[in-house]
């Protein structure tokens, strides 16, 4: 039995998923990207078995679809493909706002479609890599890391297990969460760093004195502003922040409070308190980085049996026999 997996969006994440699944020959990997040069590069790298220039045609025979797109393109893409989907297709996405995506799926797609949100985390080996896009794709991009799996309330247990099996096949460890929980995590770990980078740029670029200051902006400035989303773009960050505004406002308030605390220590000449705060923050970063690189939490507990594609196929085609949830 052959399963068709269509990956829409062949940037770093989508192409890396395709590369990681390349050894599973019973999986037909179809790729689509609005930039044909990107799609051809992914095909040349071996991330997909074939590419399809036409978006509706790329999903027409798909059993599983992964939307690995900038968040600002998710809703529009769902509208484009809705008439061409199989009745029992499983839709996965890697977008940073699952509540919004789940809402759009329910509003736009046929009732038989199952939606499962994925939030993949990259291999700590690549944390310092600067390259983005399709050329930054790696077959081991998700090893030594987790993927949060957020199922919609109407998704069946079979669809959820299918997503978990696929996550393990591309080298990651599944971590189950509800949709709202994923949005909360993404607001602090994914969206806040990017917003802070833009806040620094907004506070400095073209501000009084920038003409001279720009000549001295060095490694610290470059490293902090590096978090701005060059690959997905400002439109996607804006949409993701607005669609996740409750969580984003909460983490922004925490950031503002921290900055105000530092500001007060400086205004009060409280050198001991400032050193303590900065030292604790530095130790916190070092601890986090060591934990990410060692990934010890993945070694705790018993390891399950390796997932095989045959098992996924049986589960999928068993899932197809279930009636769509109305």
Secondary structure, DSSP 8 states (H G I E B T S, - for coil): --EEEEEE--SHHHHHHHHHTTT-TTEEEEEE-SSHHHHHHHHHHTS-SEE-SSHHHHHTT-SEEEE---GGGHHHHHHHHGGG--TT-EEEE--S-HHHHHHHHHHHS-TT-EEEEEEE---GGGTT----SGGG--TTTTTTSEEEEEE-TT--HHHHHHHHHHHHHTT-EEEEE-HHHHHHHHIIIIIHHHHHHHHHHHHHTTSTTHHHHTTT--HHHHHHHTTS-TTT-HHHHHHHHHHTHHHHHHHHHHHHHHHHHHHHHHHTT-HHHHHHHHHHHHHHHHHHHHHHHH-GGGTSS-------HHHHHHHHHHHTTS----
